[in-house]
Amino acid sequence: MKNKRSGIQGRQRKIRKPKSMAFRNALAGYLFTSPFIIGFLLFLMLPLLQSFRMAFSTVRFDGGIVYDFVKFYNFKYIFKIDPEFIPLLIDELLQMAYTVPSIIVFSFFIAIVLNQKFKGRGLVRAIFFLPVILSSGVLIGLETNNTLMQGLKDVIAKTSNASSITDVVKSMFLTEGAYIGPIQYVFDAVDRVYEIAMASGIQIIIFLSGLQTIPASMFEAAVIEGATPWETFWKITFPMVSSLILVNVIYSIIDFFVRSDNEVMTHIKDTMTAQVEYGRSSAMAWTYFGVIAVIIALVSAIISKRVYYYD
Amino acid sequence: MIRANKSFKNFWERNRLTQGYLLKRTVGRAMFRFARAIMLFGLCFLILQPILSKISVSFMEEKDLYDATIINIPRNWSTQNYQMSSYLMNYKKALGTTLWLSLIIALIQLASTTLVAYGFARYNFPGKKLLFAFVLLSIVIPPQTILTALYLNFRYFDIFGIFKLFTGDTVNLLNSVWPYVFISSGAMGLKNGLYIFMLRQYFRGIPKEMEEAAYVDGCGKLKTFLVIMLPDAKPMLTSIFLFAYVWQWTDSFYSSLFLRKFNLLSTAVAGLGDSLMTHMQNISNRTAFPTTAYTQAVISTGTLMVVAPLVLIYFIAQRGFVESIAQAGIKM
């Protein structure tokens, strides 16, 4: 007993010292995160500020970097004179609006299927995650960036009667020129199913991980209460992974904007390396970043209102 | 009904007892399975098809490419395409360089992101939320935004004007591996924000009791991290390492800027079409140039040669890879 009491007293004395537990924890926290703090300041914050400065100047080299302040000239240039940037940007945004919802629906659906039990599940999973490797970095743009190949594709599309899966369906069921409205979206999504499958490797993994965290007892309870699979899906599965929909939407948007065959990115890089217009390319990059930030803020504000958090 | 299930009566009798429900359910399930199998097969084929066609094209001789009667199986088998793209990419040397460079970069990134993620997950300190917001920011900012400035900083590298003071000029670091090593150790490399995010989720999931038990047994903070936490996170660390390795392997974006001097597979395969063109013009004294089909065949072969080692690694490590991420339960 006595020993124990003295132990407690010893501890209390320790707490009274200036180096409290909280202080030491904070210190450890700073030490552990110090690589990021330093890296962030040096390789993100500093370049970000510099590039912000560049966006408002013309950059010259005179033994070092010299900035000539030109106010909004670079922005005026990219918005009013540059013939490529704005069309590329708009095109990119439209494609994003098209692709991201398809990716989310596709990967959610696939994740649900891959979460079921069937023979050969391991192999099928392995194949579906293969795009994580196959559509990364340089590999994704190899075919589409090849101008010769692009020309060849156009020729094939012109000479053959039906160039896509859905054209056949369309010619079978639809009157020529009839308004099909939103169905066109579905047709386009089906036509691009390969691209969508290639872009949704990580999203499938994230959804799958979410599905596996749903306790089995919930489904059992639902079955006992007499819920149909349809109801179980909308009342349990969907709300439980809804937070991951937000994660995946944001991930897909970012992935779409920064992937290597993105034309806006290529244009920015060309402006910098080929035309050596550092100021202009910074202005483009900042415009691009601004657009992305606004889109992500909007999307996450809209989705996070509907997200359900279990805990 | 319970009695019927217990006794081993045949299917039809059991079906009669359930008034046709059993038959309906069995048929329904079989149809569902059949439809699912067809759909999965179709989608798997869709994903694999480009690789399969690349494989078949890679073994064709050039004349096979123009023969309309040959669809998938080459008539004249040859490894010509492999020799050509291997020569153009300087494959052996590039493979070696890529192997060790990706390894080093991936290890550095793994080490720094693990430290940072652990700090964020297990300790409370003032400004933590703001710092973590910066992590998210680093995921969201397209590298292009900072690329120009980063590039110039390393081109005219200087620490507070010290180098200029002594040598009269700044240092050009772009021809060395150092810029990217610095960036990686600052957890600012390719997709490092994502790794921090995923590792943090994992470390947060480890029960606090484990940490406390380690402290009670006399472990310091660093020792707890090294001896208790790291072994526990091994699956997650492996998959982050694999991500870092694979993505570094295929990355041409950072590589073409900061690792220019090195003969890497990703940059080699990106320029394969051009180098084939140059090669053909050189050997033919600027009269011939490669056809589309042949260029495509060589690029396909090159792609296969770049991807093959990765696919091999992936299929060996796949189980741990996928399971560990699935177990981590990534949540916002």
Interface residues (C-beta under 8 A of the other chain):
Chain A: A22 R24 N25 A26 L27 A28 G29 Y30 L31 F32 T33 P35 F36 I37 I38 G39 F40 L42 F43 L44 L46 P47 L48 Q50 S51 M54 V59 G63 G64 I65 I110 V113 Q116 F118 G122 V124 R125 A126 I127 F128 F129 L130 P131 V132 I133 L134 S136 G137 V138 L139 G141 L142 E143 N146 L148 M149 G151 L152 V193 Y194 A197 M198 I205 I206 L208 S209 G210 Q212 T213 S243 L244 L246 V247 I254 F257 V258 S260 M265 I268 K269 M272 Y278 S281 S282 A285 W286 Y288 F289 I292 A293 I296
Chain B: R33 R36 A37 M39 L40 L43 C44 L46 I47 L48 P50 I51 S112 L115 V116 Y118 G119 F120 R122 Y123 N124 F125 P126 K128 L131 F134 V135 L137 S138 I139 V140 I141 P142 P143 Q144 T145 I146 L147 T148 A149 L150 Y151 L152 N153 Y156 K164 D169 T170 F182 I183 S185 G186 A187 M188 I196 K221 F225 F243 V246 W247 W249 T250 D251 S252 F253 S266 T267 V269 A270 G273 T292 T295 Q296 I299 T303 V306 V307 L310 V311 Y314 F315 Q318 R319 F321 V322 I325 A326 Q327 A328 G329 I330 K331 M332
